[in-house]
Amino acid sequence: MRRTCAILLVAACAACSAVVGPNPSTTPLALFDQVWNDFDQHYSLFVVKRVNWDSLRTVYRPLAATAVNQFALQNVVAGMLNNLHDGHILFRGISVSTPLYGNTPVRTVTFGTYVALTGSYAGGVAYGHTAGNIGFIEISTFEGANLVPELDSALAALKGSSAIIIDLRNNDGGLVDNATNAAGRFSAKRTTVAYVKYRNGPAHTDFTKFLEQQVLPSGPVQYAGDVYLLTSRNTVSAAELFVLAMRALGHTTVVGDTTAGEAGSPFARELQNGWSYQFPESIEYTLGGDTFEDIGLPPDAPVQNTNRQLQANIDAQLAAAISLASQPK
């Protein structure tokens, strides 16, 4: 009886092998090909960035074939991906593709000089008042479950403000839902604020139709007064969606510098050897149907902070926002 069971087990395993097939190869060339093919089938920004992906394969595949170990292979893959200049690309949890913008924090002068700090939270929100009963909120990220509740607390404290300035100049992005939910605190009705397309076919030009991104009124506190957004080249990703949303809602003026132009929803993958990586599979568009990847969103009131001003503790961008918010309506 035991022998019969053993024979049946061997036969079953052989059948499984025939159906499932052998384990995928983990040779350097096979791993390289998987990364290249995944990007080829799913990455959304080849056309926007004007990258010839086939040419990069021609250059880097021979290097992968001669990689003597996984560390060498990692460097080959990272070198190839860096040609995309996309800050949303991660390989083994590390950013390996240097973006054109959005990689360097900008210096600002806010609390203690222009703003009396009232509250600060670990999740990325700090707030206070400037002169003339103007509220000020700094949002440094859209990551985390506490971000939106912290914003609610800030808005509750500032609900009597004549206007609110929101500083996004060093906001490194985060969750799309956090950005749209935060914008919902300034929305009176359901509003389409942007469009997105997702890659959906083998050709680099295969995409879905325009899909609406909407903001709904949400939260315990709704602020209907004028809002002034401070932006910079370090206003990135989900923070840029927040800018798009606030502009679409109205009663918003953007002050400062152009944003980073780094958008797109990351798509996560894993290689057979356990290495993980991610890259965008979508393209964000303004309400006018324009993409802003590698371009950024320009401000309504362009203002630059010079090094001399900052050394003198002068924040010209924030000063301009305060001046605009102080004007009679």
TILUMBA-272160 format. One line per 10 residues: number of its first residue (from 0); for each residue x, y, z of N, C-alpha, C. Coordinates in nm, 2 decimals, decimal comma. Layout:
NUM> X Y Z X Y Z X Y Z  ...
***
This chain:
0> 0,08 -0,12 0,00 0,00 0,00 0,00 0,09 0,13 0,00  0,19 0,13 0,09 0,28 0,24 0,09 0,35 0,26 -0,04  0,39 0,15 -0,11 0,46 0,16 -0,24 0,37 0,22 -0,35  0,24 0,18 -0,34 0,14 0,24 -0,44 0,13 0,39 -0,42  0,12 0,43 -0,29 0,10 0,57 -0,26 0,22 0,65 -0,31  0,34 0,59 -0,29 0,46 0,66 -0,33 0,46 0,68 -0,48  0,42 0,57 -0,56 0,41 0,58 -0,70 0,32 0,69 -0,75  0,20 0,69 -0,68 0,10 0,79 -0,71 0,15 0,93 -0,68  0,23 0,95 -0,57 0,28 1,08 -0,54 0,38 1,13 -0,64  0,47 1,03 -0,68 0,56 1,07 -0,79 0,50 1,11 -0,91
10> 0,39 1,03 -0,95 0,32 1,07 -1,07 0,25 1,20 -1,06  0,19 1,23 -0,94 0,13 1,36 -0,92 0,22 1,47 -0,93  0,34 1,45 -0,87 0,44 1,56 -0,88 0,49 1,58 -1,02  0,51 1,47 -1,10 0,55 1,49 -1,24 0,44 1,56 -1,32  0,32 1,53 -1,28 0,21 1,60 -1,35 0,21 1,75 -1,32  0,23 1,79 -1,19 0,24 1,93 -1,15 0,35 2,00 -1,22  0,47 1,93 -1,23 0,58 1,99 -1,30 0,55 2,02 -1,45  0,47 1,93 -1,51 0,44 1,95 -1,65 0,34 2,06 -1,67  0,25 2,09 -1,57 0,16 2,19 -1,58 0,22 2,33 -1,54  0,29 2,33 -1,42 0,35 2,46 -1,37 0,47 2,49 -1,45
20> 0,56 2,39 -1,48 0,68 2,42 -1,55 0,79 2,44 -1,45  0,92 2,44 -1,50 1,03 2,46 -1,41 1,03 2,60 -1,35  1,11 2,61 -1,23 1,12 2,74 -1,17 1,19 2,84 -1,27  1,13 2,96 -1,27 1,20 3,06 -1,36 1,34 3,08 -1,33  1,42 3,11 -1,43 1,56 3,13 -1,41 1,60 3,25 -1,33  1,70 3,24 -1,25 1,75 3,36 -1,18 1,89 3,40 -1,22  1,92 3,36 -1,34 2,05 3,40 -1,40 2,05 3,56 -1,42  2,16 3,62 -1,42 2,16 3,77 -1,44 2,09 3,81 -1,56  2,11 3,74 -1,67 2,04 3,77 -1,80 1,89 3,76 -1,79  1,84 3,65 -1,72 1,70 3,63 -1,71 1,64 3,74 -1,62
30> 1,71 3,77 -1,51 1,65 3,88 -1,43 1,65 4,01 -1,50  1,75 4,04 -1,57 1,76 4,17 -1,65 1,64 4,17 -1,75  1,62 4,06 -1,82 1,51 4,05 -1,92 1,38 4,07 -1,85  1,36 4,02 -1,73 1,23 4,04 -1,67 1,20 4,19 -1,64  1,30 4,25 -1,58 1,29 4,40 -1,55 1,26 4,47 -1,68  1,34 4,45 -1,78 1,32 4,52 -1,91 1,18 4,50 -1,97  1,14 4,37 -1,97 1,01 4,34 -2,02 0,89 4,40 -1,94  0,91 4,40 -1,81 0,80 4,46 -1,73 0,79 4,61 -1,76  0,90 4,68 -1,76 0,89 4,82 -1,80 0,84 4,84 -1,94  0,88 4,75 -2,03 0,83 4,76 -2,17 0,68 4,75 -2,18
40> 0,63 4,66 -2,10 0,48 4,63 -2,11 0,40 4,73 -2,02  0,45 4,79 -1,92 0,37 4,86 -1,82 0,41 5,00 -1,80  0,54 5,04 -1,81 0,58 5,18 -1,78 0,51 5,28 -1,87  0,47 5,39 -1,81 0,37 5,48 -1,88 0,44 5,60 -1,95  0,57 5,63 -1,93 0,62 5,76 -1,96 0,73 5,75 -2,07  0,74 5,64 -2,15 0,84 5,64 -2,25 0,82 5,75 -2,35  0,70 5,77 -2,40 0,67 5,87 -2,50 0,69 6,01 -2,45  0,64 6,04 -2,33 0,65 6,17 -2,27 0,80 6,20 -2,25  0,88 6,11 -2,21 1,02 6,13 -2,18 1,11 6,11 -2,30  1,05 6,07 -2,41 1,12 6,05 -2,54 1,24 5,96 -2,52
50> 1,22 5,84 -2,46 1,32 5,74 -2,44 1,31 5,63 -2,53  1,41 5,59 -2,60 1,42 5,47 -2,68 1,45 5,35 -2,60  1,35 5,28 -2,55 1,38 5,17 -2,46 1,45 5,05 -2,52  1,43 5,03 -2,65 1,50 4,92 -2,72 1,65 4,95 -2,73  1,68 5,07 -2,75 1,82 5,11 -2,75 1,89 5,09 -2,62  1,82 5,12 -2,51 1,88 5,10 -2,38 1,90 4,95 -2,36  1,81 4,87 -2,41 1,83 4,72 -2,39 1,96 4,68 -2,47  1,98 4,73 -2,59 2,10 4,70 -2,66 2,23 4,73 -2,59  2,22 4,84 -2,52 2,34 4,89 -2,45 2,37 4,81 -2,32  2,26 4,78 -2,24 2,28 4,73 -2,11 2,26 4,58 -2,10
60> 2,20 4,51 -2,19 2,18 4,37 -2,18 2,32 4,29 -2,19  2,41 4,33 -2,28 2,54 4,27 -2,27 2,62 4,28 -2,14  2,59 4,40 -2,08 2,66 4,42 -1,95 2,60 4,33 -1,84  2,46 4,30 -1,85 2,40 4,21 -1,76 2,45 4,07 -1,78  2,47 4,03 -1,91 2,52 3,90 -1,94 2,66 3,87 -1,88  2,74 3,97 -1,85 2,87 3,95 -1,80 2,88 3,99 -1,65  2,77 4,02 -1,59 2,77 4,05 -1,45 2,81 3,93 -1,37  2,91 3,95 -1,28 2,97 3,83 -1,21 2,90 3,80 -1,08  2,81 3,89 -1,03 2,74 3,86 -0,92 2,61 3,95 -0,91  2,53 3,94 -0,81 2,40 4,02 -0,81 2,43 4,16 -0,78
70> 2,54 4,20 -0,71 2,57 4,34 -0,69 2,60 4,40 -0,83  2,68 4,33 -0,91 2,71 4,39 -1,04 2,59 4,40 -1,13  2,50 4,30 -1,12 2,37 4,31 -1,19 2,29 4,43 -1,15  2,28 4,45 -1,02 2,20 4,56 -0,96 2,25 4,69 -1,02  2,38 4,71 -1,03 2,44 4,83 -1,09 2,40 4,85 -1,23  2,40 4,74 -1,31 2,36 4,75 -1,45 2,22 4,79 -1,46  2,13 4,73 -1,39 1,98 4,76 -1,39 1,96 4,91 -1,35  2,03 4,95 -1,24 2,01 5,08 -1,19 2,06 5,18 -1,30  2,17 5,15 -1,36 2,22 5,24 -1,47 2,13 5,26 -1,58  2,06 5,15 -1,62 1,96 5,16 -1,73 1,84 5,24 -1,68
80> 1,79 5,22 -1,56 1,67 5,29 -1,52 1,70 5,44 -1,49  1,82 5,47 -1,46 1,85 5,61 -1,44 1,83 5,70 -1,57  1,83 5,64 -1,68 1,81 5,71 -1,81 1,67 5,76 -1,82  1,58 5,71 -1,73 1,44 5,76 -1,74 1,42 5,88 -1,65  1,51 5,92 -1,57 1,50 6,04 -1,48 1,36 6,05 -1,42  1,32 5,94 -1,35 1,19 5,93 -1,29 1,20 5,90 -1,14  1,17 6,00 -1,05 1,18 5,98 -0,91 1,09 5,87 -0,85  0,99 5,83 -0,93 0,90 5,73 -0,88 0,95 5,59 -0,90  1,06 5,57 -0,97 1,12 5,44 -0,99 1,21 5,40 -0,87  1,17 5,29 -0,81 1,25 5,23 -0,70 1,30 5,10 -0,74
90> 1,42 5,06 -0,70 1,48 4,93 -0,73 1,54 4,88 -0,60  1,48 4,77 -0,54 1,53 4,72 -0,41 1,51 4,83 -0,30  1,40 4,91 -0,32 1,37 5,01 -0,22 1,45 5,13 -0,23  1,53 5,15 -0,33 1,62 5,26 -0,34 1,58 5,34 -0,47  1,58 5,47 -0,46 1,56 5,55 -0,58 1,68 5,55 -0,67  1,67 5,49 -0,79 1,78 5,47 -0,88 1,77 5,56 -1,00  1,67 5,64 -1,01 1,65 5,72 -1,13 1,64 5,86 -1,09  1,74 5,94 -1,11 1,74 6,08 -1,06 1,65 6,17 -1,14  1,55 6,22 -1,07 1,45 6,31 -1,14 1,51 6,44 -1,18  1,45 6,51 -1,28 1,50 6,64 -1,32 1,48 6,74 -1,21
100> 1,37 6,73 -1,14 1,35 6,82 -1,03 1,29 6,74 -0,91  1,28 6,81 -0,80 1,21 6,75 -0,68 1,31 6,66 -0,60  1,44 6,68 -0,61 1,53 6,60 -0,54 1,61 6,67 -0,43  1,59 6,80 -0,42 1,66 6,89 -0,33 1,57 6,98 -0,25  1,56 6,96 -0,11 1,48 7,05 -0,03 1,52 7,20 -0,05  1,42 7,28 -0,05 1,45 7,43 -0,06 1,44 7,49 0,07  1,52 7,59 0,09 1,52 7,66 0,22 1,41 7,76 0,23  1,34 7,77 0,34 1,23 7,86 0,36 1,25 7,93 0,50  1,18 8,04 0,52 1,18 8,11 0,65 1,03 8,12 0,69  0,99 8,05 0,79 0,84 8,06 0,83 0,82 8,08 0,97
110> 0,82 7,98 1,05 0,79 7,99 1,19 0,89 8,07 1,27  0,84 8,15 1,36 0,93 8,24 1,44 0,97 8,37 1,37  0,95 8,38 1,24 0,98 8,50 1,17 0,85 8,56 1,11  0,79 8,48 1,03 0,66 8,53 0,97 0,54 8,47 1,04  0,56 8,35 1,10 0,44 8,28 1,15 0,46 8,25 1,30  0,36 8,28 1,38 0,36 8,24 1,52 0,30 8,09 1,53  0,39 8,00 1,57 0,35 7,86 1,57 0,25 7,83 1,68  0,14 7,76 1,63 0,04 7,72 1,73 0,04 7,57 1,76  0,06 7,49 1,65 0,07 7,35 1,67 0,15 7,28 1,57  0,21 7,16 1,61 0,29 7,09 1,52 0,27 6,94 1,54
120> 0,25 6,86 1,44 0,22 6,72 1,46 0,33 6,63 1,39  0,35 6,51 1,43 0,45 6,42 1,38 0,42 6,38 1,24  0,29 6,38 1,20 0,26 6,33 1,07 0,29 6,42 0,95  0,33 6,54 0,98 0,37 6,63 0,87 0,30 6,76 0,86  0,21 6,80 0,96 0,13 6,92 0,96 0,18 7,01 1,07  0,21 7,14 1,04 0,23 7,24 1,15 0,15 7,36 1,11  0,11 7,44 1,20 0,02 7,55 1,17 0,04 7,67 1,27  -0,01 7,78 1,23 -0,01 7,90 1,31 -0,07 8,02 1,24  -0,04 8,14 1,29 -0,10 8,26 1,23 0,01 8,36 1,19  -0,01 8,42 1,08 0,07 8,54 1,04 0,00 8,66 1,08
130> 0,06 8,78 1,04 -0,01 8,90 1,07 -0,14 8,92 1,00  -0,23 8,99 1,06 -0,36 9,02 1,00 -0,46 8,90 1,00  -0,45 8,82 1,10 -0,54 8,70 1,11 -0,54 8,61 0,99  -0,43 8,59 0,93 -0,41 8,50 0,82 -0,35 8,37 0,87  -0,42 8,26 0,85 -0,38 8,13 0,89 -0,26 8,08 0,80  -0,19 7,99 0,86 -0,07 7,93 0,79 -0,07 7,78 0,83  -0,06 7,70 0,72 -0,04 7,55 0,74 0,07 7,50 0,66  0,17 7,43 0,72 0,27 7,37 0,64 0,24 7,22 0,64  0,24 7,17 0,51 0,22 7,02 0,49 0,34 6,97 0,42  0,42 6,89 0,49 0,55 6,84 0,44 0,54 6,71 0,37
140> 0,43 6,64 0,38 0,41 6,51 0,31 0,26 6,48 0,30  0,23 6,39 0,21 0,09 6,34 0,20 0,09 6,19 0,23  0,20 6,14 0,30 0,21 6,00 0,35 0,14 5,99 0,48  0,10 5,87 0,52 0,06 5,84 0,65 -0,09 5,85 0,68  -0,14 5,77 0,78 -0,28 5,77 0,82 -0,32 5,89 0,90  -0,22 5,96 0,96 -0,25 6,07 1,05 -0,25 6,21 0,98  -0,21 6,21 0,85 -0,20 6,34 0,78 -0,33 6,42 0,78  -0,44 6,35 0,73 -0,57 6,42 0,71 -0,63 6,46 0,85  -0,63 6,37 0,95 -0,68 6,41 1,08 -0,60 6,53 1,14  -0,47 6,54 1,11 -0,39 6,65 1,16 -0,43 6,78 1,09
150> -0,46 6,77 0,96 -0,51 6,88 0,88 -0,64 6,93 0,94  -0,73 6,84 0,98 -0,86 6,87 1,03 -0,84 6,95 1,16  -0,74 6,91 1,24 -0,71 6,98 1,37 -0,66 7,12 1,34  -0,58 7,14 1,24 -0,53 7,27 1,21 -0,64 7,36 1,15  -0,72 7,31 1,07 -0,83 7,38 1,01 -0,93 7,43 1,12  -0,96 7,34 1,22 -1,05 7,37 1,33 -0,99 7,49 1,41  -0,86 7,49 1,43 -0,80 7,60 1,50 -0,79 7,73 1,42  -0,79 7,72 1,29 -0,78 7,84 1,20 -0,91 7,88 1,13  -1,02 7,82 1,18 -1,15 7,84 1,10 -1,19 7,99 1,10  -1,15 8,07 1,19 -1,18 8,21 1,18 -1,09 8,30 1,11
160> -0,99 8,24 1,04 -0,89 8,31 0,96 -0,95 8,38 0,84  -0,90 8,50 0,81 -0,95 8,57 0,69 -0,90 8,50 0,56  -0,79 8,43 0,57 -0,74 8,36 0,45 -0,64 8,25 0,51  -0,61 8,15 0,43 -0,51 8,05 0,48 -0,40 8,03 0,37  -0,28 8,04 0,42 -0,16 8,00 0,33 -0,12 7,86 0,36  -0,11 7,78 0,26 -0,06 7,64 0,27 0,07 7,63 0,21  0,17 7,59 0,29 0,31 7,58 0,24 0,34 7,43 0,20  0,36 7,41 0,06 0,39 7,28 0,01 0,53 7,28 -0,05  0,61 7,37 -0,02 0,74 7,39 -0,09 0,84 7,28 -0,06  0,82 7,20 0,04 0,90 7,08 0,07 0,82 6,96 0,09
170> 0,71 6,95 0,02 0,62 6,83 0,03 0,67 6,73 -0,08  0,71 6,61 -0,03 0,76 6,51 -0,11 0,66 6,41 -0,17  0,53 6,45 -0,15 0,43 6,36 -0,21 0,38 6,26 -0,11  0,32 6,15 -0,16 0,26 6,05 -0,08 0,14 5,98 -0,14  0,04 5,97 -0,06 -0,08 5,90 -0,11 -0,18 5,99 -0,18  -0,23 5,94 -0,30 -0,32 6,01 -0,37 -0,45 6,04 -0,29  -0,50 5,94 -0,22 -0,62 5,96 -0,14 -0,60 6,06 -0,03  -0,48 6,07 0,03 -0,46 6,18 0,12 -0,47 6,32 0,06  -0,41 6,33 -0,06 -0,42 6,46 -0,13 -0,56 6,50 -0,17  -0,64 6,41 -0,22 -0,78 6,44 -0,26 -0,86 6,46 -0,14
180> -0,84 6,38 -0,03 -0,92 6,40 0,09 -0,89 6,53 0,16  -0,76 6,57 0,15 -0,72 6,70 0,21 -0,79 6,81 0,13  -0,79 6,80 0,00 -0,86 6,90 -0,09 -1,01 6,91 -0,06  -1,06 6,79 -0,02 -1,21 6,79 0,02 -1,24 6,88 0,13  -1,15 6,92 0,21 -1,17 7,01 0,32 -1,20 7,15 0,27  -1,17 7,18 0,14 -1,19 7,31 0,09 -1,30 7,31 -0,03  -1,37 7,20 -0,04 -1,46 7,18 -0,15 -1,61 7,19 -0,11  -1,69 7,26 -0,19 -1,83 7,28 -0,16 -1,91 7,17 -0,23  -1,86 7,11 -0,33 -1,94 7,01 -0,41 -1,84 6,92 -0,48  -1,89 6,81 -0,53 -1,81 6,71 -0,61 -1,75 6,78 -0,73
190> -1,62 6,77 -0,75 -1,56 6,85 -0,85 -1,45 6,76 -0,92  -1,45 6,76 -1,06 -1,35 6,70 -1,13 -1,23 6,79 -1,13  -1,11 6,74 -1,08 -0,99 6,83 -1,06 -0,88 6,80 -1,16  -0,88 6,68 -1,21 -0,77 6,63 -1,30 -0,81 6,51 -1,38  -0,73 6,46 -1,47 -0,75 6,34 -1,54 -0,63 6,25 -1,53  -0,65 6,12 -1,55 -0,54 6,03 -1,55 -0,56 5,92 -1,66  -0,46 5,87 -1,72 -0,46 5,76 -1,81 -0,37 5,65 -1,76  -0,41 5,52 -1,78 -0,33 5,41 -1,74 -0,28 5,33 -1,86  -0,16 5,29 -1,86 -0,11 5,20 -1,96 -0,19 5,07 -1,96  -0,23 5,03 -2,08 -0,32 4,91 -2,09 -0,29 4,82 -2,21
200> -0,17 4,83 -2,27 -0,14 4,74 -2,38 0,01 4,73 -2,41  0,05 4,65 -2,50 0,19 4,63 -2,53 0,26 4,74 -2,59  0,19 4,83 -2,67 0,26 4,94 -2,73 0,28 5,05 -2,63  0,38 5,13 -2,64 0,41 5,24 -2,55 0,30 5,35 -2,56  0,22 5,34 -2,66 0,11 5,44 -2,67 -0,03 5,38 -2,63  -0,03 5,26 -2,58 -0,16 5,20 -2,54 -0,20 5,25 -2,40  -0,31 5,32 -2,40 -0,36 5,38 -2,27 -0,51 5,37 -2,27  -0,56 5,38 -2,14 -0,71 5,39 -2,13 -0,75 5,53 -2,17  -0,88 5,55 -2,18 -0,93 5,69 -2,20 -0,90 5,77 -2,08  -0,93 5,90 -2,09 -0,92 5,99 -1,98 -1,01 5,95 -1,87
210> -0,96 5,93 -1,75 -1,04 5,90 -1,63 -1,04 6,02 -1,54  -1,16 6,05 -1,49 -1,17 6,17 -1,40 -1,12 6,14 -1,26  -1,04 6,24 -1,21 -1,01 6,24 -1,07 -1,09 6,34 -1,00  -1,17 6,30 -0,90 -1,26 6,39 -0,84 -1,23 6,42 -0,69  -1,28 6,53 -0,64 -1,27 6,57 -0,50 -1,42 6,59 -0,45  -1,44 6,53 -0,34 -1,58 6,54 -0,27 -1,56 6,62 -0,14  -1,66 6,70 -0,11 -1,66 6,76 0,03 -1,64 6,66 0,13  -1,55 6,68 0,23 -1,52 6,58 0,33 -1,46 6,65 0,45  -1,47 6,58 0,56 -1,42 6,62 0,69 -1,51 6,70 0,78  -1,47 6,72 0,90 -1,56 6,79 1,00 -1,56 6,94 0,98
220> -1,45 6,99 0,91 -1,44 7,14 0,89 -1,42 7,17 0,75  -1,50 7,26 0,69 -1,49 7,30 0,56 -1,44 7,45 0,56  -1,33 7,48 0,49 -1,29 7,62 0,48 -1,32 7,67 0,34  -1,40 7,78 0,34 -1,45 7,84 0,21 -1,38 7,97 0,18  -1,29 8,01 0,26 -1,22 8,14 0,23 -1,11 8,12 0,13  -1,04 8,23 0,10 -0,93 8,23 0,01 -0,81 8,15 0,06  -0,75 8,08 -0,03 -0,63 7,99 0,00 -0,52 8,03 -0,09  -0,40 8,04 -0,04 -0,28 8,07 -0,11 -0,18 7,95 -0,09  -0,14 7,89 -0,20 -0,05 7,78 -0,20 0,09 7,82 -0,23  0,19 7,78 -0,15 0,33 7,81 -0,18 0,39 7,68 -0,24
230> 0,45 7,69 -0,35 0,50 7,58 -0,42 0,65 7,60 -0,46  0,72 7,50 -0,49 0,86 7,50 -0,54 0,89 7,38 -0,63  1,01 7,38 -0,67 1,05 7,26 -0,75 1,06 7,13 -0,66  1,04 7,15 -0,53 1,04 7,04 -0,44 0,90 7,00 -0,40  0,80 7,05 -0,47 0,66 7,02 -0,45 0,63 6,90 -0,55  0,61 6,78 -0,50 0,63 6,66 -0,58 0,50 6,57 -0,57  0,47 6,51 -0,69 0,38 6,40 -0,70 0,24 6,43 -0,64  0,20 6,36 -0,53 0,07 6,38 -0,47 0,04 6,53 -0,43  0,15 6,60 -0,39 0,14 6,74 -0,36 0,10 6,82 -0,49  0,14 6,77 -0,61 0,10 6,84 -0,73 -0,04 6,81 -0,76
240> -0,09 6,69 -0,73 -0,23 6,66 -0,74 -0,32 6,75 -0,65  -0,27 6,78 -0,53 -0,33 6,87 -0,44 -0,34 7,01 -0,50  -0,23 7,05 -0,57 -0,23 7,18 -0,63 -0,34 7,19 -0,74  -0,34 7,08 -0,83 -0,44 7,07 -0,93 -0,58 7,08 -0,87  -0,60 7,00 -0,77 -0,74 7,00 -0,70 -0,78 7,14 -0,65  -0,69 7,20 -0,58 -0,72 7,33 -0,52 -0,75 7,43 -0,63  -0,67 7,43 -0,74 -0,70 7,52 -0,85 -0,84 7,50 -0,91  -0,88 7,37 -0,92 -1,01 7,34 -0,98 -1,12 7,38 -0,89  -1,10 7,38 -0,76 -1,20 7,42 -0,66 -1,23 7,57 -0,66  -1,13 7,65 -0,71 -1,14 7,79 -0,70 -1,09 7,85 -0,57
250> -1,11 7,98 -0,55 -1,06 8,06 -0,44 -0,92 8,02 -0,39  -0,84 7,99 -0,49 -0,70 7,95 -0,46 -0,60 8,02 -0,56  -0,49 8,07 -0,50 -0,39 8,14 -0,58 -0,25 8,06 -0,54  -0,18 8,03 -0,65 -0,05 7,96 -0,63 0,06 8,06 -0,64  0,15 8,06 -0,53 0,26 8,16 -0,52 0,39 8,08 -0,51  0,49 8,13 -0,58 0,63 8,08 -0,56 0,69 8,03 -0,69  0,73 7,91 -0,70 0,80 7,85 -0,81 0,72 7,74 -0,87  0,76 7,69 -0,99 0,70 7,58 -1,06 0,72 7,45 -0,98  0,63 7,36 -0,98 0,64 7,23 -0,91 0,74 7,14 -0,99  0,76 7,02 -0,93 0,86 6,93 -0,98 0,82 6,86 -1,12
260> 0,69 6,84 -1,14 0,66 6,76 -1,26 0,69 6,61 -1,24  0,66 6,56 -1,13 0,68 6,41 -1,10 0,55 6,35 -1,06  0,48 6,29 -1,15 0,35 6,23 -1,12 0,35 6,08 -1,16  0,23 6,02 -1,14 0,22 5,88 -1,18 0,20 5,79 -1,06  0,11 5,69 -1,08 0,09 5,59 -0,97 0,19 5,47 -0,98  0,26 5,44 -0,87 0,36 5,34 -0,88 0,30 5,20 -0,90  0,37 5,11 -0,97 0,33 4,97 -1,00 0,44 4,88 -0,94  0,41 4,80 -0,85 0,51 4,72 -0,78 0,52 4,58 -0,84  0,65 4,53 -0,85 0,68 4,40 -0,91 0,79 4,34 -0,82  0,81 4,21 -0,84 0,91 4,14 -0,77 0,98 4,04 -0,87
270> 1,12 4,03 -0,86 1,19 3,94 -0,94 1,19 3,80 -0,87  1,24 3,70 -0,95 1,24 3,56 -0,90 1,34 3,55 -0,78  1,44 3,63 -0,77 1,53 3,62 -0,66 1,49 3,71 -0,54  1,37 3,76 -0,54 1,32 3,84 -0,43 1,34 3,99 -0,44  1,41 4,04 -0,54 1,43 4,18 -0,55 1,30 4,24 -0,59  1,26 4,36 -0,53 1,14 4,43 -0,57 1,18 4,56 -0,64  1,08 4,61 -0,71 1,10 4,74 -0,78 0,96 4,79 -0,81  0,95 4,92 -0,84 0,83 4,99 -0,88 0,85 5,10 -0,98  0,74 5,13 -1,05 0,75 5,24 -1,15 0,61 5,28 -1,18  0,59 5,40 -1,24 0,46 5,45 -1,27 0,40 5,37 -1,39
280> 0,27 5,36 -1,38 0,19 5,30 -1,49 0,08 5,39 -1,54  0,09 5,52 -1,50 -0,02 5,62 -1,54 0,05 5,75 -1,57  -0,03 5,83 -1,63 0,01 5,97 -1,66 -0,10 6,07 -1,61  -0,06 6,17 -1,54 -0,15 6,27 -1,49 -0,17 6,38 -1,59  -0,29 6,44 -1,60 -0,32 6,55 -1,69 -0,40 6,66 -1,62  -0,38 6,78 -1,66 -0,45 6,89 -1,61 -0,59 6,88 -1,67  -0,68 6,97 -1,62 -0,82 6,98 -1,68 -0,82 7,02 -1,82  -0,71 7,08 -1,87 -0,70 7,12 -2,01 -0,64 7,01 -2,09  -0,62 6,89 -2,03 -0,57 6,78 -2,11 -0,42 6,78 -2,13  -0,34 6,85 -2,06 -0,20 6,86 -2,08 -0,13 6,78 -1,97
290> -0,02 6,71 -2,01 0,06 6,65 -1,91 0,17 6,75 -1,86  0,21 6,73 -1,73 0,31 6,82 -1,68 0,43 6,75 -1,63  0,45 6,62 -1,67 0,56 6,54 -1,63 0,69 6,61 -1,69  0,79 6,62 -1,60 0,92 6,69 -1,63 0,90 6,83 -1,66  0,78 6,89 -1,64 0,76 7,03 -1,67 0,72 7,10 -1,54  0,62 7,05 -1,47 0,57 7,11 -1,35 0,45 7,20 -1,37  0,39 7,24 -1,26 0,28 7,33 -1,27 0,32 7,47 -1,23  0,31 7,57 -1,32 0,36 7,70 -1,29 0,27 7,77 -1,19  0,32 7,86 -1,11 0,24 7,94 -1,02 0,16 8,05 -1,08  0,06 8,10 -1,01 -0,01 8,21 -1,06 0,07 8,34 -1,04
300> 0,14 8,34 -0,93 0,22 8,46 -0,89 0,37 8,41 -0,87  0,45 8,42 -0,98 0,59 8,37 -0,97 0,67 8,46 -0,87  0,74 8,39 -0,78 0,83 8,46 -0,69 0,94 8,37 -0,65  1,07 8,42 -0,66 1,18 8,34 -0,63 1,24 8,39 -0,50  1,29 8,30 -0,42 1,37 8,34 -0,30 1,52 8,34 -0,34  1,59 8,45 -0,32 1,73 8,45 -0,35 1,81 8,41 -0,23  1,93 8,36 -0,25 2,02 8,32 -0,14 2,04 8,44 -0,04  2,06 8,56 -0,10 2,08 8,68 -0,02 1,96 8,71 0,07  1,84 8,69 0,02 1,72 8,72 0,10 1,72 8,61 0,21  1,74 8,49 0,18 1,73 8,38 0,28 1,83 8,40 0,39
310> 1,95 8,44 0,35 2,06 8,47 0,45 2,02 8,58 0,54  1,94 8,67 0,49 1,89 8,79 0,57 1,76 8,75 0,64  1,72 8,62 0,64 1,59 8,58 0,70 1,47 8,64 0,64  1,48 8,66 0,50 1,37 8,71 0,43 1,31 8,60 0,34  1,19 8,57 0,35 1,12 8,47 0,26 1,03 8,54 0,17  1,08 8,58 0,05 1,00 8,66 -0,04 0,87 8,59 -0,09  0,88 8,46 -0,10 0,76 8,39 -0,14 0,65 8,40 -0,04  0,68 8,37 0,08 0,58 8,38 0,19 0,53 8,52 0,21  0,63 8,62 0,20 0,59 8,76 0,21 0,49 8,80 0,10  0,51 8,75 -0,02 0,42 8,78 -0,13 0,28 8,72 -0,10
320> 0,28 8,60 -0,05 0,15 8,53 -0,02 0,07 8,61 0,09  0,15 8,66 0,19 0,08 8,73 0,30 0,03 8,87 0,24  0,11 8,93 0,15 0,06 9,05 0,09 -0,07 9,03 0,01  -0,07 8,93 -0,07 -0,19 8,90 -0,15 -0,31 8,87 -0,06  -0,28 8,79 0,05 -0,39 8,75 0,13 -0,45 8,87 0,21  -0,36 8,98 0,23 -0,40 9,09 0,31 -0,48 9,20 0,22  -0,48 9,18 0,09 -0,55 9,28 0,01 -0,70 9,28 0,03  -0,76 9,40 0,03 -0,91 9,40 0,04 -0,98 9,32 -0,07  -1,08 9,25 -0,04 -1,15 9,17 -0,14 -1,28 9,24 -0,18
***
